[in-house]
């Protein structure tokens, strides 16, 4: 955290440093090409902070927050003059065995709260404000599982940056001054084969993950021929500097449908960090030595967005609204 007291006031929209929550909704939509659809979207984004306040003020301890990420194609369609330096469409990654697909997404809404009913109510009102010009392409309700574990039984997010390290890792800085305070966001929805995973002996599960299962102790596999998930997801440059990202992964599932998964969401100051992490996972540190976790976890989606800081989002929406108004009168 950065010294803010979320218990006294509603959480502003676009607060990437808002507390991790017990419940979340991950909503991905595409936007129709008609100018009216873009106008509805701009109006909804313009009112995002008010909507957070309207719903969130009913119980401040619920800590409702929402972050919107904008995809590369929609950014171009808004016809604003500047764009984040690294923003681009998620590129599929084809490894020797597994593939990370690229799927559609113009807008991502990451809705978080301590109460799932707040996530539900916010999403309901948000979709009403977006109108018929958007199509929901993915909608996942996540939950915090026991002591922050995934459905595979391991603690998730241990390496998240905290305190002053959080903005350094997750928020764009002076290297792209027009978008400082924003963040690149990558999402993937993974489904787990729990039946196959539970047949793997715990010591081998720990070797695959890179941490002990019960007490979450990191396992040193520097000398191992096959790196663990933990090691492959750790990005270190030639000078030894480690690049962190902020993860807010959530389990989700429907036991009656035998659906068990993890929704990966990563916020990063640099998009290339997450891209390199995924390359290492799917292709391998050395070609072929891919992340063995992928033998049990299959990605169904993959998309990239940029979440501007609140002032930048407001300026973006206002500029887009002016261009839309000019186009309609000309």
N, C-alpha and C positions, 0 to 999 in steps of 0.2 A: 504493500500500500504506500501511498504518497502523502500521508498525514491527513487524509480526508476522513470525516466522520459521517458515514452513510446512515447512522442511526438517527440523525437529526433532520435530514432532508432527503427527498427522493433522489435517486441516482440519475445523473444526466445521461441522455443518450450518447452513445459513442464512448462510454467510459470503459476502455479496455482493461483498466486496472481495478474495475469493480470486483467485489469478492466472488470467488468461485462458489457455485450454488449447489443446492441439493436437487434441483430440478431444472430442466432446460427444454426448449423447443428449438430445433434447427429447421428453418423454413427456407427453401430455395424456390424461386419463381423465375419464369421468363416473362418478358414484357412484349406485348404485341407491337407491331410496327406503326400502327396508326398514331397520329399526333395526339389524339384524345387520350390514348393509353398512357403516353409519356406525360401528358398534363396531369392525369390522375396520380401517377407515380410521384411526380414532383410535389404535388400537393400533399400526398401522404408523407413523404420524406420531410417536407417542411413542418409538418405537425407531429413528427416523431417524438420530440422531447415533451410536448404537451401531453401526448398519449401516455408516455411513461409516468408523468406526474399524475394524470387523471386516475390511472389504475393503481399505481404504486402508493399513492397517498392514503389509500384505505387501510394499509397496514405497513408502516415503514420497516418493520422488522422482517417483512417478506423480501426486502432488498431486490425488488424488480429492476431489471436493467435490460437494455436492448442495444445491440450493435448491428448496424447495417453495413454490408460489404457490397461493392458495386463491381460487376464483371467488366472485362475489357471491351466486349462488343457494345454493351449498353453505354459505357463511358464514351465511346466514339459517337453513338447515336445522340447523345446529349449535346454534342457540338460545342463543348467548352474548350477554351484555348489551350489549357495545360492538362497533362495527365501524369500520374506517377511514373517514375523512370523505368521501373521493372515490370509494370503491370502488363500481363499478357494472358492469353487463354491457356488453361492447363494442358500441357502436352502429355499424351499417353506415353507410358514407359513399358516397353516390352523386354522382359527378362528372359533367361533361358527356359524358365518353367512358368512363371507367373507374369501377368500384365496388370498395370494400373490404368484403368480406362479414364477417358475424358468424357464428361457428361455436361449437358446444358445447364446454364445458370446465369441469369442477369443480375439478380439480387439475392443476397443471403441475409436473413434475419436471425441473429443469435439471441434468443430470448432466455433470460436467466432469472430465477427467483428461488426463494426458500420454500415456496408453496406452489405446487403444480397448478392449482386453480388460478393463480395470478398469471402464469404462462398461458394458460388456456384463454382467459379473458382478454389478455393483451393481443394474442394472435387473432382471436375472433374479430375484435374491433379493427385491428390492422388490416385484415383481409377485406373487411367492409370498406375501409378507406381507399384501398388500392383499386377496387372496382373490378369490372369484368375484363379489363385489358391485360390482366396477368393470369398466367397458368401455373398452378402449383406442380412442380416436377419432383419435389421430394419434401417430406414432412416427417420428422422423427422427434418423438418425445423421449428424452433421456432422463435418467435418474442416478443419483449417487448411490453406490452399492457398498454397504457395510463401511469399512474404513478406507474409502476411496479405492476400492478394488475394481478391476474389470471382471467380466464374467468368466475369464480363464482362471481367476483366483489370485491374481497378482495385483499389488498396489500399482496404480497408474498415476503418472505425473510427479514422481518424486523429484525429478531434476528441474522442475519449474523454477524460474528465477523469482526472487522475492526482494522486497525493499527497493533500494536504489538500483539493483540489477534489473528489475522488471522493465522500466522504460528503456534502458540501454539495450536490452535484448529484443523487446517487442515493438518499440515505437521508432518510426523514421526520425532521423535527426537532421543536422545541417547539410548532410550530403544531398538532400532533396528538399530544400527549404520551403518550397511552396506547399509541401505535404508533410511537414514535420508534425509529429504527434499522431500521425495515422499509422496504419499497420497493414501489411500483406497478410491475407488469410487464405489458407488452403484447407479444404474439407474432403474427407473420404468416408464413406459408410462401409464398414467391414462386417461381414457375416462370419460367425465362427461355427466350425464343425465340433461341437462340444462332445459328441459321441466319440469321435476319433481322439480328441485332446485328452479326455479322461482316461483313455487306455495307455497314455504315455506315462511312464514312471516319473514320479516327482523330481528325482535328480536330473533326468533328461529335460523335463520342463524348465527347470531352473537354468540349465545350460543354454537352452534356446532363448530364454528371456534375458538372462544375465544378472538375475537377482534371486536370492532365496525366497521361497514362497511364504513362509510363516512370518519371518521377522524382517523381510525386505532389505537384506544386506546385499550390497553390490558385490558381484563376483568378478574377480580380475581374470580376464581372458586374453590379455595382451599377447601371450605366447601360443594361443590356440590357433589351429589351422582354420577353423570355422568360427567366425565371430558371432557373438550373440546379437539379439535385437537391440539391446542397450548400446552395444559398441557401434553397430552399424548406424544407429540413429544419433551418434555423437559426432559433431563436425568440428574438426580442429585444423587450423591452417598451418602453413609451413613453419611459422614462428612459434607454434605451440598455443596460440590463442583459441579457446573454445567458444563457439557461437551457440548460445542458448535460444530457444524459442519458448513461448508461453503456450502450453497445451491446456485445453479444457475439455478433454475427451469425456464422453459419457456412455455408460452402458445403455442398451435398449433391448427390448425383446417382447415376444409373444409366445410363451411356452406352449399354448394350444396349437400354434402353427409351427412349432419347433424352430422358431426364429430367435437367434441369440447373436447380439452384435456389439460392436463398439463404434461410436461415431467419433472419428478423429477430426479435431479442429485445432489448427496451429496458427498462432499469431507471431509474426516475425518482422524485425526491422528490415531484413533483406530477404527477398523472395528466393534468391539463389541458395540460401541455407536450407530451406525445406526441399527445394528441388534436388540438391545434392544428397540430402538425407534419403529421399525416396529412390534416387538412383542407386545408392549403396544398398538399400533394402531389396530392390527388385532385381538388380543386375549383380550385385556383390561387390565386396571390397576388392577382391580379385574376381574376374569374370567367372560366373558359375557358382560362386560361394554366396548365394543369396540368403536372405533372412528366412530361416527355417520356420518362423512363425507363420509365414505365408502359406505353408502347407496345410494350415488349419484355419486361416483367416483370409477371406476372399473379398477384395474391394469391389463394390458395385458402382460407386460414383467417384468422381474426381473433378474438382473445380477450384478456380482461383479467383479471389476478389481483392479489392482494396477498401479498407474501412477508413475513411478520412476522419480526422479530428472534427469535433463538433463545429468550430468556426469554418473550417474548410468545407464541410458538408453544406452548411448554410449558404456559403458563397457559391458553391457549385449549383445548388438548387435554384438560387435566385438568378444566376446567369442563364441556366437552362430555361427557366420560366420566361425570361425576357426574350430569348431567341424564339421560343415557341409562340409567344404573343406576336412578335414581329412577323413571323412566317404566316400566321393566320390572317393578319391585316394586309399583307402585301399581295 
